Amino acid sequence: MAGGGDHAFGAAAAAAVKDVDAEVVIVGGGIAGLATAVALRRAGVETRGGRGGVVVLERHAELRAMGAALTIFPNGWFALRALGVAHKLTSRYEAYETSTATNLETGATQVFRFAGTKNKDEDVRVRALDRKALLEALAEELPPGTMRFSSKLVSIDTERAAAGAPETVVLRLDDGAVIRTKALIGCDGVHSVVARWLGLPDPASSGRSAVRGLSVFPGGHGVKRELRQFLSQGLRAGMVPISDTDIYWFLVNDTVPAGKSSIKQVTAHSYHTTSFRASECQTRHCISNSLSAEKDAAGDPAKTLREVTGDLAGHMPSEYLDVVRHTDHGNLSWAPLLYRNPFSILTCAAARGPVTVAGDAFHPMTPDMAQGGCSALEDAVVLARSLAAAATPADGVAAYVAARRWRAAWLVAGAYLSGWVQQGGTNVRGVRGWVVKVFRDWVFYPFVFPRLADTMWFDCGDLVAPCGDEGKSHAE
């Protein structure tokens, strides 16, 4: 695997090295974790203090991409440019400018264009790309020994060498290793151990789940390069080509009423779960049966695809169903959609001393604005810049959180609103449901969504500490 295996600690080395000193430890080797490691290296943070640089702890045995693909908007490309890897991806993936949304109940289709040349820069146009390719592009920038695979964090403590001295974070791993570091960054996803240690509240259920897959057509698919979405009550489907042979598709469906089931209930069946439309479950008993069916289908790609092409999306256009039937079983997932309340992002402690979180560990959001990956890349640049400019790691962490809170909360709120409106309102029926649909077709798409789209032109800046604001927008 390009970039991945070369960075692992060998088994013998892991056994021999029990105590490690590091400048910064990052928990999680996903997009947020790798991007943060690259940003710290480019900002020069890892070379300060005479310690062991940056260490990335990844609990799996190799690089793993949770999800088949992702869309990168201009804000993500600005961040990737600052990280020095944008050119690796823009040369491989073509941009697209058009998105359509068809209401299957009325037949109405909304068409809008991404302002892909707003600043006449071809490199920041909207692209869908393979998530694994992004991870590998980032991993290639890291020196050998940066990533420590098969490393599970067991405990987090802090200590001081003397009164008034900066805090040192002490980490213990499941293999008995102890790592002392000046700063700890949790990039360990929605169910973050570091976020829990900080005291951040658990993510909430959006009342929806998403099936995501990558379909492969060895002879070519001939599908137009644009994002196509199809909407019906409690259901939203879409597809977009990422190459001449591969198409990324998704299906978002209502599961249980938002706020009426605990996170434990929704997430208990692992990431490869299935669900049923809430409109078909009018009683608590039926919801219980749906969750049981999710457990039965977990880890069974063939059964998941039968559910999608039958019970859930059988009424979708034939072209969409054909794409689903060509799914690579190794690139298929069905997961509940979780988010952190924007108010919690604004008010709860996202940092304690030299410890903080980034990406989904900080601000998990629904995928309706495709900003999860892009915002994680922004986090990486701002965090590295803040640490490089600060007198102490704790000061840098505090500056980062202050800079990112409001934008993160806005993105989470915008994504939730976008998803709720586009699917007709989760579990909204009758007159209220009709009002939501009218708002969606006559207000949201023509007027609200373009304003939300402007947030995707935010430029987080480069890795030199700016004199003014934390970032700037290219929307004007």
Secondary structure, 3 states (H helix, E strand, C coil): CCCCHHHCCCHHHHHHCCEEEEEEEEECCCHHHHHHHHHHHHHCHHHCCCCCCEEEECCCCCCCCCCCEEEECHHHHHHHHHHCCHHHHHCCCCCCCEEEEEECCCCCEEEEECCCCCCCCHHHCCEEEEHHHHHHHHHCCCCCCCEECCCCEEEEEEEECCCCCCEEEEEEECCCCEEEEEEEEECCCCCCHHHHHHCCCCCEEEEEEEEEEEEECCCCCCCCCCEEEEEECCEEEEEEECCCCEEEEEEEEECCCCCCCCHHHHHCCCCECCCCCHHHCCCHHHHHHHHHHHHHHCCCHHHHHHHHHHHHCCCCCHHHHHHHHCEEEEEEEEEEEEECCHHHHHHCCCEECCEEECHHHCCCCCHHHCCHHHHHHHHHHHHHHHHHHCCCHHHHHHHHHHHHHHHHHHHHHHHHHHHHHHCCCCCCCHHHHHHHHHHHHHHHHHHHHHHHHHHHHEECCCCCCCCCCCCEECCC
